[in-house]
Amino acid sequence: MRYISTITLLAISHLLSPAKDITGTLIDETGQPASFVNVILMKDSTFIDGKTTDDTGLFIFENADSLANKVKITMIGYEDMMLPIPENGNYNTISLKPSTVMLGEVVVKGDLPSTRIKGNAFVTRVENSILSTTGSANDVLKNIPMVTGTDGKFSVFGRGDAIIYVNGRLVRSSDEVGQLSSGDIKEIQVINNPGAQYGANVNAVIRIVTKKPVGEGFSVSAYTDNIYNKWFTTKEQLNLKYRTGGLEIFGMGYFRHGKTYDEEYTLTTSYGKSLLEMISDQSVSTTQSDITGKIGFNYQLNENHSLGAYYQHDYNRGHHFGHYLNDIKENEELFESSVSDLKGWFKALPCNSANIYYNGTIGKFTVDVNADYMQTKDNDRSYQYEQNESSDNRNVTTFNTTRNRLFAEKASISYELPKGNILIGEEYTNSRSRNDFRNPESILNSELTDVRESNMGVFAEVSQTFGKFSATAGARYKHVKSDYRLNGRFVDGQSKTYSNLFPSANLT
């Protein structure tokens, strides 16, 4: 009875707690305002919201979630700070503490990255800053204002998940971000109000711009990353480059092997005519190996024209073992119990991907063309033994084969205005996904699904700068056709054909 009363009081307390603003001003060691510092609102270790300080060092969370109990302040070159929220929500002035040692070297002010606003983007310089020595693009993005995330999956404060571009090419695999060296990055552009050149479902965009190749001859670089979390995971990467004239030929080899372990315990309590408790206790260990090989070239014909291409070959395989316990109690007496042990194996047959691009400038016109092709095949099989007190024990065997194919291209041309530009372009994607699922015991339905989709879009956008203000307006037309087939039969309800027009406007 006390347990129920405690839960009820906590719920009422949360509902009655008035929302309040949480604010403060950050200064550096010289007393100057610290701008573009990430301030994260948290409940224990859970992310709630994020802000970035303005040019006066001010941050403010208006009507902040009453569950929040601390803020985390992060900026490369300074010590991370974790501060409890004051009762009135006002931190007044917070002084950042310089990190005297980073990556084994003394940090000087000139080594710190700078961030500026350019049009509708927040641009952070990476080249010649300490960010260029952090390791991979993953490590760089963790330290960019307004950005949070890890392992190729990042989001932007107030906008949600972001898509990532490298030199105008959409990144389609999260592994690719970890394979890009921080030393090859020139700058990071964060766009929290994407315009018409991006799809209507895009919340935010992160654009990575790499440095232009310099020098002549042969170069070798290696990268290693080892993580321990009950077991070791190792990542090894070797990069080879040869440059002569305007031609760069490159190759990359990547290997990752590791074992991970995850545990999760969940208790769900329901109050009604009786007290119901649903307990889920599961543990899963996974061992996986990945191998990637990549070869390609970049050719700069002159300062106004460049083109290139690459081919990439990926292979991965692994296995996982899981133990699952599910109990249901009614009025503290066991009502139902089940235990499952799962063994699974997965293998991605060699996956192939390729890209070709061209960038050119003719007078005030700039042309950008990118095309991608990707083909994958994944095989999964699992064996699960289920023990259930209310029914017979059983074995469940599943086999699953998934084949994916994708072709995508995007082309745009822009014209430079005195204080802005005009951009027009088109984008086309054609994909097919085929999934063959089998269960020999016929406990689950075996089915073959085949989804084919084509997506075409055209867009136009105008941007102009007026003093300290920048305005962008545009529109995007989208046409989608999708065919869904189940066991060889066309399913009208899940197939679709539609067109939409999406206008957009932004003022910063």
N, C-alpha and C positions, 0 to 999 in steps of 0.2 A: 504493500500500500504506500509506503514511503517512496518507493521508486517512481510510482505513478505521480505522486504529488510533486516530486522534484522536477520531473519532466514538464509538468503543467506550469509550474512556477517559472521555469526557464523560458518556456515559450511565451508566457505573458510578459516577462521582463523584456524579451527581445522586441515584442510588438509595441511596448510602451516606450522603449528607448528612443528619444528624439534623434533624428539625423542631424549631424553637425558638420560644419566645414572643418577640414584639416588643412592647415597652411603653415608655411615657413619660408625663410629666405636663406639661400646657401651662399657662402662666401669662400674664397680660396685662402691660402696661407698669407696672402698679401692684403686681405681685406676687400678684394675686388669681387663683384658679383660673379658667381659660377653659373654660366648658362649651359643649356643642353645636358643637364645631369639627369639621369634616370632616377625617379623616385617611385617606389613600388609599395602600394598599400596591401597589407597581408593580414590574414588570420592564421596565426602560428606560422606554418610553412606553406600555406595555400595562397596563391596569387588571387587578388580581388580586383585591383585596378592599377593603372600606371599612368604617370605624368612625366613631363620633361620640363625643367625650369626654363623660364623665359630669359631675356637678355638682362633683366635686373636680378636674376637668381631666385625669383619667386616661383613657388608651386602652390597649387590649391586643389583640393578634392572637395567639390561642392556636394553637400548632402551625402557625405560619405557613409558607406555601409556600416551600421552599428556593430556588426560582428568583428570588424577590423580591430586589431590590437597592437599593430606595430607598422612602421615603415622601414623599407630597406633602401638605402641610398648607394648608388654605384656609379663610378666614373673611373675610367682607366687612368692610372697615374696617382690615384688616391685610394686610401683604405676604404673598404666597404663598411657601411655603418648600419646597424640594426637598432632602431630607437623605439621605445614604447610610446604610445600616443598619449600626450598630456590630456588632462581632464577637460580643459577648455578647447582642445584641438589645435592650439597655436604654439608652434615651436619657436616663434620669434626668429632669431638668427642662429644658424648652424654653421660652424666652421669645419671645412673639410680638412682632413689630415693627409698630407702627401705620403705616398708610398715611396720610402727612400730607396728600396731595392725592388726591382722588377726584372724578372728573367735574368737575375744575376748581375744586372748593371744598374748604375745610378741613373735615375730618371731626371732629366733636365727639362725645363719648361718648353723648350723648342721641340722636344721629342713628342709632346702630346698632340693627339690629332685635333684638328680644328673642324668645326661644323658651321655651315652657313646655309641660308635659304636662297635657293635659285629657282625662280618660277614657282612651281607647285611641289618642289622637292626639297628635302633636307639632305644636304650633301656633306659627307664626312670624308676628309682627306686621310688616306691610309698610307700612301707612298711617303717615305722618309719620316714616318712616325713610328712610335713603339708598336702600333698595331701591325705593322708589316713583319714583325718578328714573333707574333703570337703562335704561329703554326699553320692552321688551315683557315679557310673562309668561315668555317663554323666558329672558330675562336674569335675571329674579327667581329662577326655579327653579334656575338654575345655582348660586345662592348660598344655597340652603336646606339646613340640616343633614340628613344622611342621603340626600340626593338627588344623582344624577349623570346627565348626559345633555345633549342639545341638540336644537334644531329640533323641538320637540313630542314627542320620544320620550325618556322619562325612566325611570329605575329607582331603586329604594330599596335601600340597603346591606343585604345579607343576604337579600333577598326577590326580587329580579329586577325584571322590567318592571312598571311601574305603569300603571293606567288613571287618567284625569284627569277630574274633574268641575268644572264651573263653575256655582256656585249650584244644585247638585243635579242638573244636567243633564250627562249623559255626553258628553264630547268625542269625536266620531267622525272628525275630520280633524286631523292634526298641524298644518296651516297655521293653524287657529283659535287655537292657543296664541300664535303669533307675532303675531296680529292684535289681541290683547288688551293694552291699554296698562298698564304697571306703575303708572301714576298712578291707575288705576281699581280697584286691588286693595286690599282691607282686610287679609286674612290668608291664609296657606297652611296647610292641615292635612295632615299626612302620617300615614297609617295603615299600619303594617306587619303588623298582624294583622286583616284585614278580617273582619267578622262575617257573620251570616246574610243581611243585606240585600244582600250582593254575591254574585256567582256563585262556585261552588266552585273555578273555575279562575282566580280573581283572586288574585294574589300580594300586591299592594300597591295602595293608593289615594292619590292626591293630590287634595285638594279645594281649589279656589280660590274664595274668597268675595270678592265685589266690594263696594265702598262703595255706600251708598244715595245716590241723587241728592239734591243740595242746590242751593238757589238757584233763581232764576227767569230766564227769558229764553233768548237764543240763544248758543251757544258753538261755537267751531271749534278743532280741534287737528289737528296734522299730525305725521307721523313718517317719518323716512327712515333707511335703513340701507344702506350701501354696503360691499361686501366685494371684496377683490382677491385672486385666487388664479390667477395666470397671465392670467385675464380678469376683468372686472368683473361683479359681480352687484348689481343695485340693487333695493331694495324701497321703495315709496312708499305711504303711507296717509293718508287724509283722513277725519276724523270730524266729523260735524255733529250737534248736539243742540239741542232746543228744549224748555224746561220751563215749565209753567204749572200752578199748583195741584199736584195729585198726578200729573199726566200728564207723561210724558217721551216725546218722539218723536225717534228717532235714525236716522241714515244713515251708512254707511261705504263708502268706495271704496278698493280695494287693487290695486296693480299691482306685479308682479315680473318682471324680465327679466334673464337672465344666461346665461353660458356657462361650463361646467365641463369639466375635463379630468382623466381618471383613467388612471393607468398601473399595471400589475401584472405582476411577473415572478416566476414560481414554478419552482423546481427540485425535483423529487422523485426520490430515488435509492433503488433497490431492489437488495438483495444476495441472490443465490441461486446457481444454477449459472452465471449470467452477471451482469454488471453492467448494470443498466438505468437510464437517465436519461431522465426525462420533463420536457421544458422547455415552459413556457407563457409567452408574452410577448404582452401585449395592451395596447392603448391605445384609449380611447373619449372622444370629445368630444361634449357635449350642449348644445344651445341650447334654451331654454324660456322661454315667456311665460305669465304667469297674470294674469287679471283677475277681481276679485270685487266684487260689489255687494250691499249688505245694507241693509234698511230694517225698522223695527219700532217697537214702543212698550212702555213699562212704565207701569202705572197703579196707584198706591197709593191705594186707596179710603180707608183710614185706617191707623192705626199697626198694625192687626192683620190687614189683608187687602191683598194685591197680586196682580196678574195681568199678563200680557204675552204678546207674540208677536213673531216676526220671520220674514221671508222672505229667503233668500239665493240669489244667482245666480252661478255660477262658470263660467269658460271658460279653457281652457289649450290650448296647442299648442306643438309644437317638433319638432326633428329631432336625430338623432344619427348619427355616423359612427365606425366601429370598424375596427381592423386587428388580426387575430389570427394569431399564429404558434405552431404546435405541432410540436415535434420529439421523436422517440423515438430514443435511441441505445442500442446494445447493444455492450458492451465498447468504448466510445468511438467506435464507427463508426455513422454515420447509418443508421437502420433504416427510419424512416418520417418524412415531413415533409408538412405541410399549411399553406397560407396562405389566409386568408379576409378579404375586405373586405366590410363591411356598411354599407348605407345604410338608415336607417329614419326614418319620419315618424309622429308620433302627434298625435292631436287629441281633446280631450274636448268633445263637443258640449255646449251649455249644460246644466250640472248644477243641479238645483233642490233646495233643502232648506228646511224650515220647522220652527218650534217654537212651542209654546204651553205656558204654565205658569200655575199658581195656587199661592200660599202663603197660608195663613190660620191664625189662632189664635183658638180659642173656649174661653175659660176655661183649663183645663189641657190642652186638646187642641190639637195642631198638625197641620195637613193640608198635604201636599205632593204636587202632581200635575204631571207633565211628559210631553209627547208630542212625538215627532219623526217627520218624513217626509223621505225622501231618495230622489232618482232621478238616476241617472247613465248616460251612454253614452260609451264610449271606442272610437275607431277607431285601429288601428295597421296599418301596412304596412311591409314591409321587403324589400330586395333584397340577396342575398348571393351573391358570386362566390367559389367554392372551387377552389383549385388543390391537387392531391394527387399526389405522385409515384407512388403505388401504384395509382391509379385515374384515370378520366377527370375532366377539369375539368367543373364544372357550375354552373348558376345555380339558386338556390333563392329563390322568391318566396312570401311569406306575407301573408295578409290576416286580421286578427283584429278582431272587433267584440264588445264586452262591454257588456251592459246589466245594471244593478243597481237594485233597488228595495227600500226598507226602510221599515217602519212599526214604531215602538217607543213604548211608554208604560210609565210607572212611577208608582204611587200608594202613598202611605203615610200612616199616621196614628199619632201618638205621644201618650202620656199622661204627664204630668209627675208623678213621685213625689217625696217629700221629698228624697231624695238620689240620684235616678236617673230612669229613664223606661222605659216599655214601648212597643215599636214593632211594628206589624204592617203588612204591605203586600203588594202583588202587582206583578209585572212581566211584560210580554208583548212579544214580538218576532216579526214576520212578515217574511220576506225572500225575494227571488227573484233568482237570478243566472243569466244566460243568456249563453253564450259560443259564438260562431260562428267557427271556425278553418278557413281554406282555404289549400291549397297547389296551384296550378294544374299544377305539374310532376308531382304525385303521388309525390314523393319522401318526403314526410311524409303521414301520414293526416289527411285532412280530417274534422272532426267537429263536431257541434253538441251541447253539453251544456246541460242545464237543471236547476237545483237549486232546490227550494222547501223552505223550512224554517220551522216555527213553534216557538217556545220560550216556555213558560209557567212562571212560578215564583211561589210564595207563601212568605212568610217571617214569622217572629216573633222578637223579640229583647228581652231584659230586661237593663238595665245598672243597677248600683248602686255607690255609693261607700261604703267603710268606712274612715274615717280617711284615711290616706295611700294606701290601696289602692282600686283600681277593678276590678270584676268584670263581665263580659259573658257571657251565655249565650243561645243561640238555635238555631233550626233553619230549614232552607230545603228546600222540596219543589220539584223540577224535573221537567217533562215536555217531551220533545222529539219532534217528528215531522219527518222529512226524506225527501223524494222526489227521487231522482236519475234523470234520463233522458239517454240517449245516443242521438243521431240519432233522437229520437222514441220510443225504446223504454225502458220502465221497467227499471231495473237493480236487482234485489232485493238483491244483495250490497253495494251502496253506499248503499242506502236504509236508514233506521233509525227505530225508534220505541222509546223507553225512558223510564223514570221513575226518579228517585233521591231519597233523603232525605239531607241533609247537616247533621248537628249541628255546632255550634261553641261554643267556650268560650275565654275569655281572662281572665287576671288580671294586672294591672299595678300 
